[in-house]
Amino acid sequence: MSGIKELGVRECAERILGLDRPVVVMHVRPDGDTVGSAAALMAILHKLGKAPLYACSDPIPERLEFLLKDYREAYHYELSNSTIVTVDIPTREQIGELYDYLPGVSLMIDHHDIGTPFADNYIIPGASSAGEVLMTVLEELIEMGAVKLTEDIAYPLYAAISSDTGCFRYSNATPDTLRRSASLIECGIDYPDINHRLFNSKTPRQIRAESFVAERVRTELDGRVSYATVTKRDRQSEGALLEHFDTAIDVVRSVENAEISFVIKEMDNGDFKASLRSTGKDVACVAAAFGGGGHIRAAGCTVKAKNIDDAARIMLQEIEKIHYPKGEQE
């Protein structure tokens, strides 16, 4: 798209200072990074004397609602007169159906390695999280004397970073990530509570959903690939919503010796959405083969197929073709 500008950190900070009637937009199927980053940016904007709102095409998962308790969701009629900022969104499609109600996007803040910028942007490819990218902007705003780092900013910002690093267990948590997170902890936030809410506190329905998936995990390619599928009928039979299967990939990826793991879920509209994780192999290139993207060790896409078993078969074929071609397997 012509006319899109890649911004430096100072330019991004200045854009934030100049926002008028800001609405912070999160990606479809919101996770801890996009929700935490949105909440942190709204906290910053509030300190700047603005009245920020948030918007998302999909409902906020119950387990993440605590991050947005101080802010209000924008009504559709309010969007047309607002200035839109997106966080953790690498492609326009990830905005979802909400995009049709937006007057345009003024600024995107992101960290994905693979994506298609759709607005003036500040992107640090390979950063641990959108939260860490936002923190570099926050550091610039602090240096400019515009804001100070306070607990209400640090709390959701820590949540965003912790979420996308798996509580700092993943390899995307660099020394800089840890140093920045330490500075957030120094603000006095209750970080054990954040980590508990993100990783240990689960509703009974979420636990049942994980148990359902655990009983149906399968392996292929000599155990190097683990996967599971969840149909719409499965969800209905378990009395569960899509959001209750958000952590299903963590169950599947825990299979011993699995190098690549994926979960395919049938959506309400009949699409088959895949979440991929790896211990080192590039799953972003696998997702890219289906028009998706993400990071080397975490990615997602939509698989076109007749049914969910066919979708799993197609995914396995692509993984084998890219990473385990015949004759090269151990």
C-alpha positions, 0 to 999 in steps of 0.5 A: 500500500503506497503512502505508508511510512515506517516510523522511528520511536520518536516519531511514534511517540509524537504520533501518540502525543497528537492523537485525538479521540483515540480508539485502540484496536486489538486483533481477532481472537484476542490474547494476552499480548494484544489485550495487555498492550491495548490496556497499557496504551490506554493507560498512557493516553489517559495520563496524557489527558485523553479519553481512550476507548478500545475495540475488538471484533471478537469478545474479550476472553473472560480470563483477560477481562481484568486487564480492561476493567478501567476502560470502556469499549467503543460503540460502532457509531463512535468509531467514525469520529475517532483516531485508530491505533492498532496493537499486535496486528500484523495484517489488516485481515487480523482486525476482522469485521470491525475494519468495515466500521473504521475510518482508517488506521492512523498508527500500528504498533507491532512485533511480528516477523511476517506481516503486511503493514496497512498504516504508518507503523512502528514495528520491531520484528522479532521483539518478544511482544507488542508489549515490549515494542510499546515499552520502547515507545513509553521509554521515549515518552518518559525521556521527552518528559511527557509521562512517568512510568506508574503502576497502572501502566506497568501492570498491563504492560508486564501482562502483555510481555509475560503472556507472549513469552510464556511467563519468560519461558520461551526463547523470545525472552531476551536479556533486554526483555527481562531488564524491561520487565524488571523495571516494571516490577520495580513499580510495585505491581503484583506480578505473581498475581498477573502470572497466576491469572494468565497461566494458572487460574482456569475456569472449570470449563477451560480445564474440561476443554484441556482435558478433552484435548489431552485425551485426543492428542495424536502424533505423527512423523515418529513423534516429532509432530503432535496435534489435536483437532476440535470441531464445533460439535466437540465444543457443543458437546463439552458445553464450551466456547472457543475461548475455553480452548485458547490454551489447548495448544499448550497441552499439545506442545507438552508432548515429549519429543514433539518439535512441532505442535498444532491445534486446528479448531472449527470456527462458528463460520466453518473455517478451520483455524490452526495454531502452531508452535515449535521448539525451534523449527520455523512454523511461520513459513508453514503458516505462510503457505496457507496465507497466515504468519507469525513468528518462527516458534508461534504462528497461525493460519486458516486451512481450506479443507472439506472437514477438520480431518482433511485440514489436519492431513493438509497441515501435516503434509505441509509440515512434512514437505517443509521440515521433514522431506522424505529421505531426510528424516532420521 
